[in-house]
Amino acid sequence: MADGARGDAGPVVDPATAVTPAEARLLRRVRLNLGLWSGGVTLAVLLVLGAVLFVAVDRSLSASGTAALVAQADRITGGRPDPNDDLPPGGFIFGGGASGTFSMVVDERGEAVGPGAPAFPRGLPVIESIAAVRSTGARDIREATITTSTTVDSDSDSGQDTATSEVTTPVRVLTDPVMFRGRQLYLQIVGDRTSEARTLRVLVLVLLVGGAIALLAASAIGAAYASRALIPIRRSLVGQREALRRQREFAADASHELRTPLTVIRASVDDLERHGNDPVSQVGSALTDIRDEVDHLTSMVEDLLLLARSDSGAVALERVSVDLGDVASDGASALTKVASERDVRVTVDPAPAEIVGDPARLRQLVMILVDNAIRHSPAGGAVTVRVRSEAGSATLVVDDVGTGIEPDDLTRVF
């Protein structure tokens, strides 16, 4: 391919190392599932931790606010249900000496009792809390909201305008039953929860923003780790597909190679059956053909066993000093008869080449290469086997005059 056309054709992808579309979809689905699991687990952990933190902070703030109300009630009543003292004057003032609390004494209808009782904001007193105390006779603490109105005066060209705004305040209410001069009354202490509610809102915002950032970071890291974890799976898929392809090609080649010796054996057996009454010396070359083809089949079965052992890693190689030239001569001479039947001349040009290896497997390799060269050489062709040794290495070359190997198959020869 010319350099100028390479850009138009796009990058060259080796089919032996690339995944198929179905495998790519499988890998994407696995990667997505791993990312979702990582994000889901992280989200679950963040939700649990956030809920635990929120509940812990909420209970801590609630306990502190309740303790302030109890302390204020004890200061007023002296810790007794019948203080027998002057009623607290009260006053709707958050903050100051009462630490953001407002105290009042009311009757069972919620009407103020005592000197200088002010008008209560809307929502006070909390009648539900008084009813709970009346039914149980015990202290009641609950949360509620009250509404206060604020009047704002503003000047304009047409005169003076008056605007009223309402502010809703979250509060915590403590109600205690008290006996005052033989009369059942109720003391309510109201505490402002504005700062407490603001703290919880800020906490929720921090948890949401921090949780979202942590979730995105965990998802990104999970996706990266999922991609790295899928690399061995991708290689395994490619390796399995390549192994399956080689097995199919070998099965096709083996079935083709087995057909010829089986056909020869069958023809020889048929010839023997036709001449069943003749002496063995008169049946021609039938027995010889059968023996040769059985030898051929035995060699092929040994090759199959070798291939199976090689795939399983069970082949034990012998490592001894051997002359590669002698091995090449021995292996090539074993195929002399096969070459003569195909009218192919085999020439061996060995040079001494001492190496360390398995003589049996090296001889088998030579025979495979020479047999392949003979089968792909035309009648009258020649196959040359050369062995050379130089610079501490040995080279085995099997040369023929056949059609050669297709360019697409060159990368898969070995």
C-alpha positions as a Markdown table, in Angstrom:
| # | Residue | x | y | z |
|---|---|---|---|---|
| 1 | Met | 0.0 | 0.0 | 0.0 |
| 2 | Ala | 1.4 | 3.4 | -0.9 |
| 3 | Asp | 1.9 | 6.0 | 1.8 |
| 4 | Gly | -0.5 | 8.4 | 0.1 |
| 5 | Ala | -3.4 | 5.9 | 0.2 |
| 6 | Arg | -2.7 | 4.8 | 3.8 |
| 7 | Gly | -4.5 | 7.8 | 5.3 |
| 8 | Asp | -7.7 | 7.3 | 3.3 |
| 9 | Ala | -7.8 | 3.6 | 4.2 |
| 10 | Gly | -7.5 | 4.3 | 8.0 |
| 11 | Pro | -5.4 | 2.4 | 10.5 |
| 12 | Val | -4.6 | -1.2 | 9.7 |
| 13 | Val | -6.2 | -3.5 | 12.4 |
| 14 | Asp | -4.8 | -6.9 | 12.8 |
| 15 | Pro | -7.8 | -9.3 | 13.0 |
| 16 | Ala | -5.8 | -11.6 | 15.2 |
| 17 | Thr | -5.6 | -9.0 | 18.0 |
| 18 | Ala | -8.8 | -7.1 | 17.4 |
| 19 | Val | -12.2 | -8.0 | 19.0 |
| 20 | Thr | -15.3 | -8.7 | 17.0 |
| 21 | Pro | -18.3 | -6.4 | 17.2 |
| 22 | Ala | -20.1 | -8.9 | 19.4 |
| 23 | Glu | -17.1 | -9.2 | 21.8 |
| 24 | Ala | -16.8 | -5.4 | 21.8 |
| 25 | Arg | -20.5 | -5.1 | 22.8 |
| 26 | Leu | -19.9 | -7.7 | 25.5 |
| 27 | Leu | -16.9 | -5.8 | 26.9 |
| 28 | Arg | -18.8 | -2.5 | 26.8 |
| 29 | Arg | -21.7 | -4.2 | 28.7 |
| 30 | Val | -19.3 | -5.6 | 31.3 |
| 31 | Arg | -17.5 | -2.3 | 31.7 |
| 32 | Leu | -20.8 | -0.5 | 32.1 |
| 33 | Asn | -22.0 | -3.1 | 34.7 |
| 34 | Leu | -18.7 | -2.7 | 36.6 |
| 35 | Gly | -19.0 | 1.1 | 36.5 |
| 36 | Leu | -22.6 | 0.9 | 37.7 |
| 37 | Trp | -21.7 | -1.5 | 40.5 |
| 38 | Ser | -18.9 | 0.8 | 41.6 |
| 39 | Gly | -21.1 | 3.9 | 41.5 |
| 40 | Gly | -24.0 | 2.1 | 43.1 |
| 41 | Val | -21.9 | 0.8 | 46.0 |
| 42 | Thr | -20.3 | 4.2 | 46.5 |
| 43 | Leu | -23.7 | 5.8 | 46.4 |
| 44 | Ala | -25.0 | 3.3 | 49.0 |
| 45 | Val | -22.0 | 4.0 | 51.3 |
| 46 | Leu | -22.4 | 7.7 | 50.9 |
| 47 | Leu | -26.1 | 7.6 | 51.7 |
| 48 | Val | -25.6 | 5.5 | 54.8 |
| 49 | Leu | -22.7 | 7.7 | 56.0 |
| 50 | Gly | -24.6 | 10.9 | 55.2 |
| 51 | Ala | -27.8 | 9.6 | 57.0 |
| 52 | Val | -25.8 | 8.6 | 60.1 |
| 53 | Leu | -23.9 | 11.9 | 60.1 |
| 54 | Phe | -27.2 | 13.9 | 59.7 |
| 55 | Val | -29.0 | 12.0 | 62.4 |
| 56 | Ala | -26.0 | 12.3 | 64.8 |
| 57 | Val | -25.7 | 16.1 | 64.3 |
| 58 | Asp | -29.5 | 16.5 | 64.4 |
| 59 | Arg | -29.7 | 14.6 | 67.7 |
| 60 | Ser | -26.8 | 16.5 | 69.1 |
| 61 | Leu | -28.3 | 19.9 | 68.3 |
| 62 | Ser | -31.7 | 18.7 | 69.6 |
| 63 | Ala | -30.2 | 17.5 | 72.8 |
| 64 | Ser | -28.4 | 20.8 | 73.3 |
| 65 | Gly | -31.6 | 22.8 | 72.6 |
| 66 | Thr | -33.7 | 20.6 | 74.9 |
| 67 | Ala | -31.1 | 20.9 | 77.7 |
| 68 | Ala | -31.4 | 24.7 | 77.4 |
| 69 | Leu | -35.1 | 24.5 | 77.7 |
| 70 | Val | -35.0 | 22.2 | 80.7 |
| 71 | Ala | -32.4 | 24.5 | 82.4 |
| 72 | Gln | -34.6 | 27.5 | 81.9 |
| 73 | Ala | -37.7 | 25.7 | 83.2 |
| 74 | Asp | -35.8 | 24.6 | 86.3 |
| 75 | Arg | -34.6 | 28.2 | 86.9 |
| 76 | Ile | -38.2 | 29.4 | 86.9 |
| 77 | Thr | -39.8 | 26.6 | 88.9 |
| 78 | Gly | -36.9 | 25.6 | 91.0 |
| 79 | Gly | -37.4 | 22.1 | 89.8 |
| 80 | Arg | -40.7 | 21.8 | 91.7 |
| 81 | Pro | -44.2 | 21.4 | 90.3 |
| 82 | Asp | -45.6 | 23.9 | 92.8 |
| 83 | Pro | -43.1 | 26.8 | 92.9 |
| 84 | Asn | -45.4 | 28.9 | 95.1 |
| 85 | Asp | -43.6 | 32.0 | 93.9 |
| 86 | Asp | -44.5 | 35.0 | 91.7 |
| 87 | Leu | -45.4 | 34.1 | 88.2 |
| 88 | Pro | -42.6 | 34.8 | 85.6 |
| 89 | Pro | -43.5 | 38.0 | 83.8 |
| 90 | Gly | -42.3 | 36.6 | 80.4 |
| 91 | Gly | -41.7 | 38.5 | 77.3 |
| 92 | Phe | -41.2 | 37.5 | 73.7 |
| 93 | Ile | -37.5 | 38.1 | 73.4 |
| 94 | Phe | -35.1 | 35.6 | 71.6 |
| 95 | Gly | -31.6 | 35.9 | 72.9 |
| 96 | Gly | -30.2 | 37.9 | 75.8 |
| 97 | Gly | -30.1 | 36.5 | 79.2 |
| 98 | Ala | -32.6 | 33.7 | 78.5 |
| 99 | Ser | -30.3 | 32.4 | 75.6 |
| 100 | Gly | -33.0 | 32.7 | 73.0 |
| 101 | Thr | -35.9 | 31.4 | 75.0 |
| 102 | Phe | -39.3 | 32.8 | 75.7 |
| 103 | Ser | -41.2 | 31.7 | 78.8 |
| 104 | Met | -45.0 | 32.0 | 79.6 |
| 105 | Val | -47.6 | 30.7 | 82.0 |
| 106 | Val | -51.0 | 29.8 | 80.6 |
| 107 | Asp | -54.1 | 28.1 | 81.7 |
| 108 | Glu | -55.7 | 25.1 | 80.1 |
| 109 | Arg | -57.3 | 27.3 | 77.4 |
| 110 | Gly | -53.9 | 28.8 | 76.5 |
| 111 | Glu | -54.7 | 32.2 | 77.9 |
| 112 | Ala | -51.8 | 34.1 | 79.5 |
| 113 | Val | -51.7 | 34.3 | 83.3 |
| 114 | Gly | -49.7 | 36.7 | 85.4 |
| 115 | Pro | -49.0 | 40.4 | 85.5 |
| 116 | Gly | -47.9 | 42.2 | 82.4 |
| 117 | Ala | -48.6 | 39.2 | 80.1 |
| 118 | Pro | -47.9 | 40.3 | 76.6 |
| 119 | Ala | -49.8 | 39.4 | 73.4 |
| 120 | Phe | -48.4 | 36.1 | 72.0 |
| 121 | Pro | -47.2 | 35.7 | 68.5 |
| 122 | Arg | -49.4 | 33.6 | 66.2 |
| 123 | Gly | -48.8 | 29.9 | 67.0 |
| 124 | Leu | -48.2 | 30.5 | 70.7 |
| 125 | Pro | -48.9 | 29.0 | 73.1 |
| 126 | Val | -48.8 | 25.5 | 71.5 |
| 127 | Ile | -52.2 | 24.1 | 72.4 |
| 128 | Glu | -51.3 | 20.6 | 71.3 |
| 129 | Ser | -48.4 | 20.4 | 73.8 |
| 130 | Ile | -50.8 | 21.7 | 76.6 |
| 131 | Ala | -53.3 | 19.0 | 75.7 |
| 132 | Ala | -50.6 | 16.3 | 75.8 |
| 133 | Val | -49.5 | 17.4 | 79.3 |
| 134 | Arg | -53.2 | 17.5 | 80.5 |
| 135 | Ser | -53.7 | 13.9 | 79.3 |
| 136 | Thr | -50.4 | 12.5 | 80.6 |
| 137 | Gly | -49.5 | 14.8 | 83.5 |
| 138 | Ala | -45.9 | 14.7 | 82.4 |
| 139 | Arg | -43.5 | 17.1 | 80.7 |
| 140 | Asp | -43.9 | 17.5 | 76.9 |
| 141 | Ile | -41.3 | 18.6 | 74.4 |
| 142 | Arg | -42.0 | 19.1 | 70.7 |
| 143 | Glu | -41.0 | 21.2 | 67.7 |
| 144 | Ala | -43.3 | 23.8 | 66.1 |
| 145 | Thr | -43.3 | 27.0 | 64.1 |
| 146 | Ile | -44.5 | 30.5 | 65.1 |
| 147 | Thr | -45.2 | 33.5 | 62.9 |
| 148 | Thr | -44.3 | 37.1 | 63.7 |
| 149 | Ser | -45.4 | 40.2 | 61.8 |
| 150 | Thr | -43.1 | 43.2 | 61.1 |
| 151 | Thr | -44.4 | 46.6 | 60.0 |
| 152 | Val | -42.1 | 48.6 | 57.7 |
| 153 | Asp | -42.7 | 52.3 | 56.9 |
| 154 | Ser | -41.3 | 53.7 | 53.6 |
| 155 | Asp | -41.6 | 57.2 | 52.1 |
| 156 | Ser | -42.6 | 57.7 | 48.5 |
| 157 | Asp | -43.6 | 60.5 | 46.2 |
| 158 | Ser | -47.3 | 59.9 | 46.9 |
| 159 | Gly | -47.0 | 59.8 | 50.7 |
| 160 | Gln | -46.0 | 57.3 | 53.4 |
| 161 | Asp | -46.6 | 53.6 | 52.7 |
| 162 | Thr | -46.8 | 50.9 | 55.3 |
| 163 | Ala | -45.9 | 47.3 | 54.6 |
| 164 | Thr | -46.3 | 44.2 | 56.8 |
| 165 | Ser | -44.1 | 41.2 | 56.5 |
| 166 | Glu | -44.4 | 37.9 | 58.3 |
| 167 | Val | -41.5 | 35.8 | 59.5 |
| 168 | Thr | -41.8 | 32.1 | 60.3 |
| 169 | Thr | -39.5 | 30.9 | 63.0 |
| 170 | Pro | -38.8 | 27.2 | 63.9 |
| 171 | Val | -39.0 | 26.7 | 67.7 |
| 172 | Arg | -38.8 | 23.9 | 70.3 |
| 173 | Val | -41.4 | 24.0 | 73.0 |
| 174 | Leu | -41.2 | 22.5 | 76.5 |
| 175 | Thr | -44.5 | 22.4 | 78.5 |
| 176 | Asp | -44.5 | 21.7 | 82.3 |
| 177 | Pro | -47.5 | 21.3 | 84.5 |
| 178 | Val | -47.3 | 23.6 | 87.6 |
| 179 | Met | -49.5 | 24.2 | 90.6 |
| 180 | Phe | -49.7 | 27.9 | 91.5 |
| 181 | Arg | -51.7 | 28.7 | 94.6 |
| 182 | Gly | -53.9 | 25.7 | 94.2 |
| 183 | Arg | -54.5 | 26.3 | 90.5 |
| 184 | Gln | -53.3 | 24.0 | 87.7 |
| 185 | Leu | -51.3 | 26.1 | 85.2 |
| 186 | Tyr | -48.8 | 25.3 | 82.4 |
| 187 | Leu | -45.4 | 26.7 | 81.9 |
| 188 | Gln | -44.2 | 26.8 | 78.3 |
| 189 | Ile | -40.6 | 27.5 | 77.4 |
| 190 | Val | -40.0 | 28.3 | 73.7 |
| 191 | Gly | -36.5 | 28.1 | 72.2 |
| 192 | Asp | -35.4 | 29.4 | 68.9 |
| 193 | Arg | -34.2 | 26.8 | 66.4 |
| 194 | Thr | -33.2 | 29.1 | 63.6 |
| 195 | Ser | -29.5 | 28.5 | 63.9 |
| 196 | Glu | -30.1 | 24.8 | 64.4 |
| 197 | Ala | -32.2 | 24.6 | 61.2 |
| 198 | Arg | -29.5 | 26.6 | 59.4 |
| 199 | Thr | -26.8 | 24.3 | 60.5 |
| 200 | Leu | -28.7 | 21.3 | 59.3 |
| 201 | Arg | -29.4 | 22.9 | 55.9 |
| 202 | Val | -25.7 | 23.7 | 55.5 |
| 203 | Leu | -24.9 | 20.1 | 56.5 |
| 204 | Val | -27.3 | 18.7 | 53.9 |
| 205 | Leu | -25.9 | 21.0 | 51.2 |
| 206 | Val | -22.3 | 19.9 | 52.1 |
| 207 | Leu | -23.4 | 16.2 | 52.1 |
| 208 | Leu | -25.1 | 16.6 | 48.7 |
| 209 | Val | -22.3 | 18.5 | 47.0 |
| 210 | Gly | -19.5 | 16.4 | 48.6 |
| 211 | Gly | -21.4 | 13.2 | 47.9 |
| 212 | Ala | -21.9 | 14.1 | 44.2 |
| 213 | Ile | -18.2 | 14.9 | 43.8 |
| 214 | Ala | -17.2 | 11.7 | 45.6 |
| 215 | Leu | -19.7 | 9.7 | 43.4 |
| 216 | Leu | -18.3 | 11.2 | 40.2 |
| 217 | Ala | -14.7 | 10.5 | 41.3 |
| 218 | Ala | -15.6 | 7.0 | 42.4 |
| 219 | Ser | -17.4 | 6.4 | 39.1 |
| 220 | Ala | -14.4 | 7.7 | 37.1 |
| 221 | Ile | -12.0 | 5.6 | 39.1 |
| 222 | Gly | -14.3 | 2.6 | 38.8 |
| 223 | Ala | -14.5 | 3.0 | 35.1 |
| 224 | Ala | -10.7 | 3.2 | 34.8 |
| 225 | Tyr | -10.2 | 0.1 | 36.9 |
| 226 | Ala | -12.9 | -1.7 | 35.0 |
| 227 | Ser | -11.1 | -0.9 | 31.7 |
| 228 | Arg | -7.8 | -2.2 | 33.2 |
| 229 | Ala | -9.6 | -5.3 | 34.6 |
| 230 | Leu | -11.0 | -6.1 | 31.1 |
| 231 | Ile | -7.6 | -6.1 | 29.4 |
| 232 | Pro | -7.0 | -9.8 | 30.4 |
| 233 | Ile | -10.5 | -10.7 | 29.4 |
| 234 | Arg | -10.0 | -9.0 | 26.0 |
| 235 | Arg | -6.8 | -10.9 | 25.5 |
| 236 | Ser | -8.5 | -14.1 | 26.6 |
| 237 | Leu | -11.3 | -13.5 | 24.1 |
| 238 | Val | -8.8 | -12.9 | 21.3 |
| 239 | Gly | -6.7 | -15.9 | 22.3 |
| 240 | Gln | -9.7 | -18.2 | 22.5 |
| 241 | Arg | -10.9 | -17.0 | 19.1 |
| 242 | Glu | -7.5 | -17.5 | 17.6 |
| 243 | Ala | -7.1 | -20.9 | 19.2 |
| 244 | Leu | -10.6 | -21.9 | 17.9 |
| 245 | Arg | -9.6 | -20.7 | 14.4 |
| 246 | Arg | -6.4 | -22.7 | 14.5 |
| 247 | Gln | -8.3 | -25.8 | 15.7 |
| 248 | Arg | -10.8 | -25.4 | 12.8 |
| 249 | Glu | -8.1 | -24.9 | 10.3 |
| 250 | Phe | -6.1 | -27.9 | 11.6 |
| 251 | Ala | -9.3 | -30.0 | 11.7 |
| 252 | Ala | -10.0 | -29.1 | 8.0 |
| 253 | Asp | -6.4 | -29.8 | 7.0 |
| 254 | Ala | -6.3 | -33.1 | 9.0 |
| 255 | Ser | -9.6 | -34.3 | 7.5 |
| 256 | His | -8.2 | -33.5 | 4.1 |
| 257 | Glu | -4.9 | -35.3 | 4.8 |
| 258 | Leu | -6.6 | -38.3 | 6.4 |
| 259 | Arg | -8.8 | -38.8 | 3.4 |
| 260 | Thr | -6.0 | -39.8 | 1.1 |
| 261 | Pro | -4.4 | -42.6 | 3.2 |
| 262 | Leu | -7.8 | -43.9 | 4.1 |
| 263 | Thr | -8.8 | -44.1 | 0.4 |
| 264 | Val | -5.5 | -45.9 | -0.4 |
| 265 | Ile | -6.1 | -48.4 | 2.4 |
| 266 | Arg | -9.7 | -49.0 | 1.4 |
| 267 | Ala | -8.6 | -49.6 | -2.2 |
| 268 | Ser | -5.9 | -52.0 | -1.1 |
| 269 | Val | -8.3 | -53.9 | 1.1 |
| 270 | Asp | -10.7 | -54.1 | -1.8 |
| 271 | Asp | -7.9 | -55.5 | -4.0 |
| 272 | Leu | -7.1 | -58.1 | -1.4 |
| 273 | Glu | -10.7 | -59.2 | -1.1 |
| 274 | Arg | -10.9 | -59.6 | -4.9 |
| 275 | His | -7.8 | -61.8 | -4.8 |
| 276 | Gly | -8.6 | -63.6 | -1.5 |
| 277 | Asn | -7.6 | -67.0 | -2.9 |
| 278 | Asp | -4.3 | -65.8 | -4.3 |
| 279 | Pro | -1.0 | -66.1 | -2.5 |
| 280 | Val | 0.3 | -63.0 | -0.7 |
| 281 | Ser | 3.2 | -62.8 | -3.1 |
| 282 | Gln | 0.8 | -62.3 | -6.0 |
| 283 | Val | -1.4 | -59.5 | -4.7 |
| 284 | Gly | 1.0 | -56.8 | -5.9 |
| 285 | Ser | 1.8 | -53.8 | -3.7 |
| 286 | Ala | -1.4 | -53.8 | -1.7 |
| 287 | Leu | 0.2 | -54.8 | 1.6 |
| 288 | Thr | 3.1 | -52.3 | 1.0 |
| 289 | Asp | 0.6 | -49.5 | 0.3 |
| 290 | Ile | -1.3 | -50.4 | 3.4 |
| 291 | Arg | 1.9 | -50.4 | 5.5 |
| 292 | Asp | 3.0 | -47.1 | 4.1 |
| 293 | Glu | -0.4 | -45.4 | 4.7 |
| 294 | Val | -0.6 | -46.8 | 8.2 |
| 295 | Asp | 2.8 | -45.3 | 8.8 |
| 296 | His | 1.5 | -42.0 | 7.4 |
| 297 | Leu | -1.5 | -42.2 | 9.7 |
| 298 | Thr | 0.6 | -43.0 | 12.7 |
| 299 | Ser | 2.7 | -40.0 | 12.0 |
| 300 | Met | -0.3 | -37.8 | 11.7 |
| 301 | Val | -1.8 | -39.1 | 15.0 |
| 302 | Glu | 1.5 | -38.4 | 16.6 |
| 303 | Asp | 1.3 | -34.9 | 15.3 |
| 304 | Leu | -2.2 | -34.5 | 16.7 |
| 305 | Leu | -1.0 | -35.7 | 20.1 |
| 306 | Leu | 1.9 | -33.3 | 19.9 |
| 307 | Leu | -0.5 | -30.4 | 19.1 |
| 308 | Ala | -2.8 | -31.3 | 22.0 |
| 309 | Arg | 0.1 | -31.6 | 24.4 |
| 310 | Ser | 1.5 | -28.3 | 23.2 |
| 311 | Asp | -1.8 | -26.5 | 23.7 |
| 312 | Ser | -2.0 | -27.9 | 27.3 |
| 313 | Gly | 1.6 | -27.2 | 28.0 |
| 314 | Ala | 2.4 | -30.9 | 28.7 |
| 315 | Val | 5.2 | -31.3 | 26.2 |
| 316 | Ala | 8.5 | -32.0 | 27.8 |
| 317 | Leu | 11.4 | -30.9 | 25.6 |
| 318 | Glu | 14.8 | -32.6 | 25.9 |
| 319 | Arg | 17.7 | -30.2 | 25.9 |
| 320 | Val | 20.9 | -31.8 | 24.6 |
| 321 | Ser | 23.8 | -30.9 | 22.3 |
| 322 | Val | 23.0 | -31.8 | 18.7 |
| 323 | Asp | 24.2 | -31.1 | 15.2 |
| 324 | Leu | 21.4 | -29.4 | 13.3 |
| 325 | Gly | 23.0 | -30.4 | 10.0 |
| 326 | Asp | 22.7 | -34.1 | 10.9 |
| 327 | Val | 19.1 | -33.6 | 12.1 |
| 328 | Ala | 18.2 | -31.9 | 8.8 |
| 329 | Ser | 19.8 | -34.6 | 6.7 |
| 330 | Asp | 18.0 | -37.3 | 8.7 |
| 331 | Gly | 14.6 | -35.6 | 8.5 |
| 332 | Ala | 14.8 | -34.8 | 4.8 |
| 333 | Ser | 16.0 | -38.3 | 3.8 |
| 334 | Ala | 12.9 | -39.8 | 5.4 |
| 335 | Leu | 10.8 | -38.0 | 2.8 |
| 336 | Thr | 12.8 | -39.3 | -0.2 |
| 337 | Lys | 10.0 | -41.7 | -1.3 |
| 338 | Val | 7.3 | -39.0 | -0.9 |
| 339 | Ala | 9.4 | -36.6 | -3.1 |
| 340 | Ser | 10.0 | -39.2 | -5.8 |
| 341 | Glu | 6.3 | -40.0 | -6.0 |
| 342 | Arg | 5.6 | -36.3 | -6.7 |
| 343 | Asp | 8.6 | -36.1 | -9.1 |
| 344 | Val | 10.3 | -33.5 | -6.7 |
| 345 | Arg | 14.1 | -33.5 | -6.1 |
| 346 | Val | 15.2 | -32.9 | -2.5 |
| 347 | Thr | 18.7 | -31.6 | -1.9 |
| 348 | Val | 20.3 | -31.2 | 1.5 |
| 349 | Asp | 23.2 | -28.8 | 2.0 |
| 350 | Pro | 24.2 | -29.1 | 5.7 |
| 351 | Ala | 27.0 | -27.4 | 7.5 |
| 352 | Pro | 28.0 | -28.4 | 11.0 |
| 353 | Ala | 25.9 | -26.4 | 13.5 |
| 354 | Glu | 26.1 | -27.4 | 17.1 |
| 355 | Ile | 23.0 | -26.3 | 19.0 |
| 356 | Val | 21.1 | -27.3 | 22.2 |
| 357 | Gly | 17.7 | -28.7 | 21.6 |
| 358 | Asp | 15.4 | -31.7 | 21.4 |
| 359 | Pro | 16.6 | -33.9 | 18.5 |
| 360 | Ala | 13.2 | -35.6 | 18.0 |
| 361 | Arg | 11.2 | -32.3 | 17.8 |
| 362 | Leu | 13.8 | -30.7 | 15.6 |
| 363 | Arg | 13.6 | -33.7 | 13.2 |
| 364 | Gln | 9.8 | -33.4 | 13.3 |
| 365 | Leu | 10.1 | -29.7 | 12.4 |
| 366 | Val | 12.4 | -30.4 | 9.5 |
| 367 | Met | 10.0 | -33.1 | 8.2 |
| 368 | Ile | 7.0 | -30.8 | 8.4 |
| 369 | Leu | 8.8 | -28.1 | 6.5 |
| 370 | Val | 10.1 | -30.4 | 3.8 |
| 371 | Asp | 6.9 | -32.3 | 3.4 |
| 372 | Asn | 5.0 | -29.0 | 3.0 |
| 373 | Ala | 7.6 | -27.8 | 0.4 |
| 374 | Ile | 7.2 | -31.1 | -1.5 |
| 375 | Arg | 3.5 | -31.0 | -1.5 |
| 376 | His | 3.5 | -27.4 | -2.8 |
| 377 | Ser | 6.2 | -27.9 | -5.5 |
| 378 | Pro | 5.2 | -28.6 | -9.1 |
| 379 | Ala | 6.4 | -31.8 | -10.8 |
| 380 | Gly | 10.0 | -31.6 | -11.7 |
| 381 | Gly | 10.6 | -29.0 | -9.0 |
| 382 | Ala | 13.4 | -29.0 | -6.4 |
| 383 | Val | 13.5 | -28.5 | -2.7 |
| 384 | Thr | 16.7 | -27.3 | -1.0 |
| 385 | Val | 17.5 | -27.7 | 2.7 |
| 386 | Arg | 20.4 | -25.6 | 3.9 |
| 387 | Val | 21.9 | -25.4 | 7.4 |
| 388 | Arg | 24.4 | -22.7 | 8.3 |
| 389 | Ser | 26.1 | -21.6 | 11.5 |
| 390 | Glu | 27.5 | -18.1 | 12.1 |
| 391 | Ala | 27.9 | -15.7 | 14.9 |
| 392 | Gly | 26.9 | -18.3 | 17.5 |
| 393 | Ser | 23.5 | -19.0 | 15.9 |
| 394 | Ala | 22.2 | -21.7 | 13.5 |
| 395 | Thr | 19.9 | -21.2 | 10.5 |
| 396 | Leu | 17.7 | -23.8 | 8.8 |
| 397 | Val | 16.3 | -22.8 | 5.4 |
| 398 | Val | 13.9 | -24.9 | 3.3 |
| 399 | Asp | 13.5 | -23.4 | -0.1 |
| 400 | Asp | 11.1 | -24.6 | -2.9 |
| 401 | Val | 9.8 | -23.3 | -6.2 |
| 402 | Gly | 6.1 | -23.5 | -5.3 |
| 403 | Thr | 3.5 | -20.7 | -5.3 |
| 404 | Gly | 4.6 | -19.4 | -2.0 |
| 405 | Ile | 2.6 | -18.2 | 1.0 |
| 406 | Glu | -0.2 | -15.7 | 0.6 |
| 407 | Pro | 0.7 | -12.3 | 2.0 |
| 408 | Asp | -2.3 | -12.3 | 4.4 |
| 409 | Asp | -1.1 | -15.6 | 5.8 |
| 410 | Leu | 2.5 | -14.6 | 6.4 |
| 411 | Thr | 1.9 | -13.2 | 9.9 |
| 412 | Arg | 0.2 | -16.5 | 11.0 |
| 413 | Val | 2.8 | -19.0 | 9.7 |
| 414 | Phe | 4.4 | -19.6 | 13.1 |
